């Protein structure tokens, strides 16, 4: 593209990556303090190790992927590279849906009727599917 301007149906790859990192970083800035606070105040007492064994893979690998991609392309000139707007929007929607679902799981646990890993393990059955789709979309960018 001339003048580094994306066509109306395309988004610059660098801008797409930056926006997705902002979404994941913002989600982490909401979720991580919540979980840390709950842990400090004993919310997961009796199953803390199991909880963090469950929680850590829900957010850190994807954040690592995002930071790794940004870092690995930091010295490259991505100007002119674009991605379809529809694909970028799908990655945004999947990312937000996953982060909102994860936050809902954490916020709804106190009223779920159980206070052990059964609840979190049950939620993993559907959370992992959404996370997988989000990571596939992010990996393509």
C-alpha positions in Angstrom: 0.0 0.0 0.0 1.3 3.5 -0.7 1.8 5.9 2.2 1.4 3.0 4.7 -2.3 3.4 4.8 -4.4 0.2 5.0 -7.3 -0.4 2.6 -10.7 0.1 4.3 -11.2 -3.7 4.7 -7.7 -4.2 6.1 -5.8 -3.2 9.3 -2.1 -2.7 9.7 -0.6 -5.8 11.4 1.4 -3.7 13.9 -1.8 -1.8 14.9 -3.7 -5.0 15.3 -1.0 -6.5 17.5 -0.8 -3.4 19.6 -4.6 -3.2 20.1 -4.7 -6.9 21.1 -1.9 -6.5 23.5 -3.8 -3.6 25.1 -6.9 -5.8 25.4 -4.9 -8.6 27.0 -2.9 -6.3 29.2 -6.0 -4.5 30.4 -7.7 -7.8 31.1 -4.6 -9.0 33.1 -4.6 -5.7 35.0 -8.2 -6.4 36.2 -7.9 -10.2 36.7 -4.4 -10.5 38.3 -5.0 -8.1 41.2 -8.4 -9.7 41.8 -6.8 -13.2 42.1 -3.9 -11.9 44.1 -6.2 -10.2 46.5 -8.4 -13.2 46.9 -5.3 -15.4 47.6 -3.9 -12.9 50.2 -7.2 -12.9 52.0 -7.5 -16.7 52.1 -10.2 -17.2 49.5 -8.4 -20.3 48.1 -7.4 -21.7 51.5 -7.1 -25.4 51.4 -6.6 -25.6 47.7 -4.3 -22.6 46.9 -1.7 -24.7 45.0 -4.4 -26.5 43.0 -6.1 -23.2 42.2 -2.9 -21.5 40.9 -2.2 -24.7 38.9 -5.5 -24.1 37.3 -5.3 -20.3 37.0 -1.8 -19.7 35.7 -2.5 -21.5 32.3 -5.7 -19.4 31.8 -3.8 -16.2 31.2 0.0 -16.3 31.3 0.7 -18.4 28.2 -1.4 -16.1 26.1 0.2 -13.0 27.6 3.5 -14.6 26.9 2.5 -15.2 23.3 1.5 -11.6 22.9 4.7 -10.1 24.5 6.8 -12.6 22.5 5.3 -11.6 19.2 5.7 -7.9 20.0 9.3 -8.5 21.1 10.3 -10.7 18.2 9.0 -8.2 15.7 10.3 -5.1 17.5 13.2 -4.7 15.1 11.3 -5.5 12.0 9.7 -3.1 9.6 6.1 -4.2 9.4 4.9 -1.2 7.5 2.6 -2.1 4.7 1.7 -5.5 6.2 -2.0 -5.8 6.8 -4.7 -8.2 7.9 -8.3 -8.4 7.0 -10.4 -6.2 9.3 -12.9 -9.1 9.8 -10.2 -11.4 11.1 -8.8 -8.7 13.4 -12.3 -8.1 14.7 -12.8 -11.8 15.3 -9.6 -11.9 17.3 -10.7 -8.9 19.4 -14.2 -10.4 20.0 -12.7 -13.8 21.0 -10.1 -12.1 23.3 -12.7 -10.0 25.0 -15.2 -12.9 25.3 -12.5 -15.1 26.9 -11.3 -12.4 29.3 -14.9 -11.6 30.3 -15.7 -15.3 30.8 -12.6 -15.8 32.9 -13.5 -12.8 35.0 -17.1 -14.1 35.4 -15.8 -17.4 36.6 -13.7 -15.8 39.2 -16.5 -13.4 40.4 -19.2 -16.0 40.4 -17.3 -18.6 42.4 -18.4 -17.3 45.8 -22.0 -17.8 44.9 -21.6 -21.1 42.9 -22.4 -23.3 45.9 -19.0 -25.0 46.1 -15.7 -23.8 47.5 -13.2 -26.1 46.0 -11.6 -27.0 42.7 -14.7 -28.8 41.4 -16.1 -25.4 40.2 -13.0 -24.3 38.5 -12.4 -27.7 36.9 -16.0 -27.7 35.6 -15.5 -24.1 34.2 -12.3 -25.3 32.4 -14.4 -27.5 30.2 -15.8 -24.5 28.4 -13.2 -21.8 29.1 -10.5 -23.9 27.4 -12.5 -23.9 24.2 -12.8 -20.2 24.1 -9.2 -19.7 25.0 -8.1 -22.1 22.3 -10.0 -20.1 19.6 -8.6 -16.8 20.9 -5.1 -18.1 20.9 -5.5 -19.5 17.3 -6.6 -16.1 16.1 -3.8 -14.3 18.0 -1.2 -16.8 16.7 -2.1 -15.9 13.2 -1.3 -12.2 13.8 
